Amino acid sequence: MLANNREEIETGKLRVLLIDECHLMWGDLSGYVWGKSDQEIAVPVVNERDKQTYYGAVDYLLGELVLKAYDAGNSKNTINYLEYLLANSPDQRLLIFWDGASYHRSKEIRGFLDSVNQSLPTEQWKIHCVRFAPNCPVQNPIEDIWLQAKTWVRRFCALIPSFSHLKWIFEWFIRHTTFDFDTLQMYGTYSKIK
């Protein structure tokens, strides 16, 4: 699919985006309990973790990540994110590669795509979505970006005083890094033509 659209990709008419969601969490509990080994010990725990969901789309041509924070991954937020990508891609069609999350396949998403693409022929769709193989995160290079960002944040974890600081550091890293690693070229190498 990419090879057949090389000219449109390289001239900027078709923007290829690899999309995924990432979740940051704060406040995971861990601890130890002492007691007799032959007796069960019950400890009531209230799981009140802070959580932040990020939608991200790596631009296959530029290696930049378009990041937006949401309260959860769901159909409503996915539609909002797709609208955000359209607004930030004037005069471009979008070719989206993503996983098979249930909300990527929902009735709401299908309805949204129908309204955006307005019965146009497939080759003129404003947004064309392609699903990766099920349960195969190695097909999506954005998984490597999430891993790289989370690894970078973990290095400073002891110095991060609050969840708001953690989110700021994570977002700063994403926005100030151009990603360039082998998996980003797994579907072919493309150059921007001006």
C-alpha positions in Angstrom: 0.0 0.0 0.0 2.8 2.4 0.8 4.9 1.6 -2.3 1.9 2.2 -4.5 1.5 5.7 -3.0 5.2 6.7 -2.8 4.8 9.9 -4.9 1.8 11.1 -2.9 3.6 10.3 0.4 6.9 12.0 -0.6 5.1 15.1 -2.0 3.0 15.4 1.2 -0.4 14.8 -0.4 -0.8 11.6 1.7 0.3 11.6 5.3 1.1 8.2 6.8 0.5 7.9 10.6 1.0 5.0 12.8 -1.3 5.4 15.8 -1.5 3.9 19.3 -2.5 4.8 22.8 -0.2 4.8 25.9 -1.1 4.9 29.5 1.0 6.5 32.3 0.2 5.5 35.9 1.2 6.9 39.2 0.7 5.4 42.6 1.2 1.6 42.1 1.2 -0.1 45.4 3.9 -2.6 46.6 4.8 -3.7 50.0 5.5 -6.6 52.3 3.5 -8.4 55.0 4.9 -10.6 57.7 2.9 -13.5 59.1 2.7 -17.2 59.5 3.3 -19.0 56.2 0.4 -21.4 56.8 -2.2 -18.6 57.2 -3.6 -16.3 54.6 -3.3 -12.6 55.4 -5.8 -10.3 53.8 -4.9 -6.6 53.4 -7.7 -4.3 52.2 -6.3 -2.0 49.5 -7.9 0.9 47.7 -6.4 1.2 44.3 -6.4 4.9 43.6 -3.8 5.4 40.9 -3.5 8.5 38.8 -3.7 7.6 35.2 -3.1 9.5 31.9 -3.9 8.2 28.5 -2.1 9.6 25.5 -3.0 9.2 21.9 0.1 9.3 19.6 0.6 9.2 15.9 4.1 8.9 14.5 4.5 10.6 11.1 6.1 7.9 9.0 7.9 10.4 6.7 9.1 12.9 9.4 9.6 10.6 12.4 7.7 13.1 14.6 5.1 12.1 17.1 1.7 14.0 17.3 0.7 13.6 21.0 -2.6 14.5 22.7 -3.7 13.7 26.2 -7.1 12.2 27.1 -8.8 10.7 30.1 -9.2 7.3 28.5 -9.0 5.3 25.2 -12.5 5.1 23.7 -14.5 5.8 20.6 -15.3 9.4 21.5 -11.6 10.3 22.2 -10.5 8.4 19.1 -12.8 10.5 17.0 -11.6 13.6 18.6 -8.0 12.6 18.0 -8.7 11.8 14.3 -10.4 15.3 13.9 -7.3 16.8 15.5 -5.0 15.0 13.0 -7.2 16.2 10.1 -7.1 19.8 11.4 -3.3 19.5 11.6 -3.0 18.0 8.1 -4.4 20.6 5.8 -4.7 19.6 2.1 -3.5 16.0 3.0 -5.3 12.7 3.1 -4.5 10.5 6.1 -3.4 6.9 5.9 -3.8 5.5 9.4 -2.2 2.3 10.6 -3.4 1.1 14.0 -4.2 -1.9 16.1 -7.5 -3.7 16.5 -8.6 -2.1 19.7 -12.4 -2.5 20.1 -13.0 1.2 19.9 -11.0 1.4 16.6 -13.6 -1.0 15.2 -16.7 0.5 16.9 -19.9 1.6 15.2 -19.1 5.2 16.2 -15.7 5.1 14.4 -17.3 3.6 11.3 -19.9 6.3 11.3 -17.3 9.0 11.7 -15.2 7.6 8.8 -18.3 7.4 6.6 -19.2 11.0 7.3 -15.6 12.2 6.6 -15.1 10.2 3.5 -18.7 11.0 2.1 -19.0 8.1 -0.3 -15.8 9.1 -2.1 -13.9 6.5 -4.1 -11.4 4.7 -1.8 -8.3 6.4 -3.4 -9.8 9.8 -2.4 -10.8 9.1 1.2 -9.8 11.8 3.7 -9.0 9.0 6.2 -8.1 5.5 5.3 -7.6 3.1 8.2 -5.6 -0.1 8.0 -5.4 -2.6 11.0 -2.2 -4.3 12.0 -2.3 -8.0 12.5 -4.0 -9.0 15.8 -1.8 -9.2 18.9 1.4 -8.2 17.0 2.8 -5.0 18.5 6.1 -5.5 16.6 4.3 -4.3 13.5 3.7 -0.8 15.0 6.9 1.2 15.4 5.1 3.6 17.8 5.4 0.8 20.4 9.2 1.5 20.4 8.6 5.2 20.9 6.4 4.5 24.0 9.1 2.2 25.3 11.8 4.7 24.7 9.9 7.5 26.4 8.9 5.4 29.4 12.4 4.2 29.8 13.7 7.7 29.7 11.2 8.8 32.3 12.0 5.8 34.6 15.6 7.0 34.7 14.4 10.1 36.6 11.6 8.5 38.5 13.2 9.0 42.0 13.5 12.7 41.2 9.9 13.2 40.1 7.8 14.5 43.0 4.3 14.3 41.5 2.2 12.8 38.7 1.9 16.3 37.1 5.7 16.5 36.9 5.9 13.0 35.4 3.4 13.9 32.7 5.3 17.1 31.9 8.6 15.2 31.6 7.0 12.5 29.4 5.4 15.1 27.1 8.6 17.1 27.0 10.6 14.1 25.9 8.1 13.2 23.2 7.8 16.7 21.8 11.6 17.3 21.7 12.7 14.0 20.1 12.8 13.1 16.5 12.5 9.3 16.4 14.8 7.5 14.0 15.3 3.8 14.5 15.1 0.7 12.4 11.5 -0.2 13.0 10.4 3.2 11.5 11.8 2.1 8.2 10.3 -1.4 8.3 7.7 -0.6 5.6 10.2 1.2 3.3 12.3 4.4 3.2 10.7 7.6 2.1 12.1 11.2 1.6 10.2 14.4 1.7 10.1 16.1 -1.7 9.6 19.8 -1.7 
